[in-house]
Amino acid sequence: MKKLHTLTLRSFLPPFFATLFISVFLLFLVQIVITYLDDFIGKGLKTTDLLKLFGYAWITIIPQCIPLAVLLASIMSFGNMAESYELAAMKSSGLSLFKIMKAVFVFILVLAGITFLFNNFILPVVHLKSTSLLYDIRQKKPTVNIKEGIFYNKVDNYSIRVGKKSKNKEILHDVYIYDHSSHQGNNVQMYSKTGKITTTSDTSALVLILRDGNRYAEVADANDPNKKSLSQLVYKQLQVNIPLEDFKLKRTNEELFKGHGEMLNVWQLDSVVDSTQRVLKRRINTLEVQAGTYFYSRTSSIIKVKNEFPHMDVRQFYDSLTTDQFNTAIQNALNLCRTNATNLENYNSGIAADKEQIVQFLMEWHKKIVVCFACIILFFVGAPLGAIIKKGGLGLPVIVSVMFFLAYYILTEVFMQLAIDEILPPWQALWMPLVIFLPISIFLTTKAAKDSVIFDITVYYSLINKLFNKKKGV
């Protein structure tokens, strides 16, 4: 039995890890590189920052791809064994399909447990770091790129123009700099025939070394601000340091992102959901109290007056009012209605936001667990499918597995949207795809254990031939 378990594991593990790597890589290209490519280009990011971001993104994608890897690897491995008649030999020696799958099934159980621990303890931390780093990268300004003959105004308080650059881009010709850092208008101007541009070692400042030029500055009189004098400096070489603080990657405090559901484990999600439900309950109770004591207070007062004076003619009362008094009464009524309507809208908006937040947190709670059971159920879809279709390699197994996984993915997205729209509760929406796939896995496993030929094309071909021969009377 040990040799049998070793054989099945050796058949399953290589395609599993290969499929996992390929699917993570493809999803990484789509979700990160292609989606955020414009946010990376031209910002002069450090290699270490990019490697950190890509590493975090790679780790966060792994749990999404594990069910696909399990499905495809199980189809390929058991399809290979069926195609090479290894399954037939095992069954002929008295082993059932369940005993043959036992070692791989134990591995899937361990994998499901590790996936839950990963989702619950490691993934929230990685999500927190990747989200904050990606946010900082997207907020970072592009690196300085001064083009010939065009004023560059993206550096705060400075406007720079370069007439021409040398072939190696190191020497600048006809340099114009307008300094607005004093916030008193265009009172400092610099011109030079040639210059050179560099940055400090920590990229905190732009260093311009100007040669053969003039510096003009308007200096206000200390005694009379309205009087200004013009000072001129003729220089052979002048160094100008321009701060680039906005162009550096500033790290945001990670505590600001900790409130998102992806950054919490299941116990933290339970706590947040519980506190949000209490806030929601208090908000609803406050709305009921406000409705009874404030929103309808004046209306109830009018009803009370009407009950005390049942014989009062309201029309006669209004006819006795002057035009100004009548208009004032109408305006007060309109103001009361607008105030009540605004208060109700604010309360309803808060209640809707609390409900949406609760749904999002509950969905994240169930996501961490559903993916573990998805590995088990998809294994019992893939393994019997491989045994039935008796094809290994990257042909038919890949097509079949992708079709099943797409069906699972589409069902998951559809039911998740139903949960977001509050048509279904989150637990029901997240678990419904697995409930649909469970009878499919049981059906396929039963058929594979009985050596069913439901996927054997020759059987259907022979049935069609018999049908046509009966119609022809042969």
Order of alpha helices (4+ residues) and beta strands (2+ residues): alpha-alpha-alpha-alpha-alpha-alpha-beta-beta-beta-beta-beta-alpha-alpha-alpha-alpha-alpha-alpha-alpha
